[in-house]
Amino acid sequence: MGIVKISDLMHENLRVAGTALSRSINAQAEHWMRIGMLTELHPELDHREICQLLVRAELEGGLDIAMAVAAPVDKPRAPSNGKKH
């Protein structure tokens, strides 16, 4: 565990979001960091898919960067109209 310095404005944003979502400031910051990390590692995923990845990670013992990088992504494909591009 360590200390991360953030701006006063970001701290206030965390406080407001955390209160609205029944999370502590630290829990809200960690949530946003997880979402950001997964978004950078998997830019092809939308928010719903990122949330599903977080749930799978939690069921497997928690999210770590090695799991996040190696995680298979089950992205649904758009229906094919039979034409080849």
RODO-2510 file (C-alpha; in nm, 4 decimals, decimal comma):
residues 85
     n   res          X          Y          Z
     1     m     0,0000     0,0000     0,0000
     2     g     0,1219     0,3479    -0,0750
     3     i     0,0249     0,7095    -0,1006
     4     v    -0,0842     0,8613    -0,4295
     5     k    -0,1036     1,2383    -0,4540
     6     i    -0,3987     1,3733    -0,6494
     7     s    -0,5377     1,7204    -0,7082
     8     d    -0,7941     1,8717    -0,4746
     9     l    -1,0464     1,8705    -0,7600
    10     m    -0,9991     1,4980    -0,8258
    11     h    -1,0318     1,4294    -0,4524
    12     e    -1,3610     1,6171    -0,4504
    13     n    -1,4763     1,4245    -0,7608
    14     l    -1,3922     1,0991    -0,5819
    15     r    -1,5788     1,2107    -0,2711
    16     v    -1,8928     1,3011    -0,4678
    17     a    -1,8904     0,9829    -0,6812
    18     g    -1,8065     0,7639    -0,3825
    19     t    -2,0897     0,9078    -0,1765
    20     a    -2,3356     0,8672    -0,4654
    21     l    -2,2304     0,5056    -0,5203
    22     s    -2,1916     0,4105    -0,1513
    23     r    -1,8138     0,3685    -0,1764
    24     s    -1,5334     0,5171     0,0274
    25     i    -1,3056     0,7669    -0,1441
    26     n    -1,0339     0,4995    -0,1644
    27     a    -1,2749     0,2385    -0,3020
    28     q    -1,3998     0,4841    -0,5661
    29     a    -1,0430     0,5703    -0,6675
    30     e    -0,9542     0,2014    -0,6950
    31     h    -1,2676     0,1348    -0,9013
    32     w    -1,1795     0,4132    -1,1450
    33     m    -0,8202     0,2874    -1,1658
    34     r    -0,9387    -0,0652    -1,2500
    35     i    -1,1744     0,0655    -1,5194
    36     g    -0,8973     0,2832    -1,6621
    37     m    -0,6401     0,0025    -1,6584
    38     l    -0,8745    -0,2390    -1,8347
    39     t    -0,9779     0,0268    -2,0867
    40     e    -0,6138     0,0855    -2,1783
    41     l    -0,5393    -0,2873    -2,1976
    42     h    -0,8595    -0,3711    -2,3897
    43     p    -0,9683    -0,0632    -2,5899
    44     e    -1,2006    -0,2813    -2,7969
    45     l    -1,4275    -0,3468    -2,4957
    46     d    -1,7238    -0,1328    -2,3981
    47     h    -1,8167    -0,0499    -2,0379
    48     r    -2,0488    -0,3501    -1,9993
    49     e    -1,7739    -0,5870    -2,1142
    50     i    -1,5212    -0,4229    -1,8807
    51     c    -1,7642    -0,4775    -1,5908
    52     q    -1,8048    -0,8422    -1,6887
    53     l    -1,4257    -0,8780    -1,6942
    54     l    -1,4093    -0,7289    -1,3438
    55     v    -1,6713    -0,9734    -1,2167
    56     r    -1,4865    -1,2708    -1,3699
    57     a    -1,1614    -1,1463    -1,2159
    58     e    -1,3253    -1,1169    -0,8735
    59     l    -1,4603    -1,4711    -0,8997
    60     e    -1,1056    -1,5860    -0,9787
    61     g    -0,9523    -1,4163    -0,6751
    62     g    -0,9164    -1,0519    -0,7772
    63     l    -0,7753    -0,8420    -1,0567
    64     d    -0,4036    -0,8258    -1,1190
    65     i    -0,2262    -0,6934    -1,4254
    66     a    -0,1015    -1,0374    -1,5361
    67     m    -0,4590    -1,1691    -1,5407
    68     a    -0,5884    -0,8538    -1,7098
    69     v    -0,3365    -0,8810    -1,9932
    70     a    -0,3855    -1,2548    -2,0428
    71     a    -0,7646    -1,2541    -2,0054
    72     p    -0,9432    -1,3899    -2,3101
    73     v    -1,1921    -1,1430    -2,4450
    74     d    -1,5229    -1,2891    -2,5619
    75     k    -1,6372    -1,0044    -2,7817
    76     p    -1,9641    -1,0821    -2,9617
    77     r    -1,9426    -1,0470    -3,3363
    78     a    -2,1885    -0,8523    -3,5456
    79     p    -2,4265    -1,0691    -3,7447
    80     s    -2,2950    -1,1511    -4,0886
    81     n    -2,4983    -1,0551    -4,3909
    82     g    -2,3238    -1,3194    -4,6009
    83     k    -2,1142    -1,0693    -4,7956
    84     k    -1,7376    -1,0791    -4,7900
    85     h    -1,5524    -0,7515    -4,7550
***
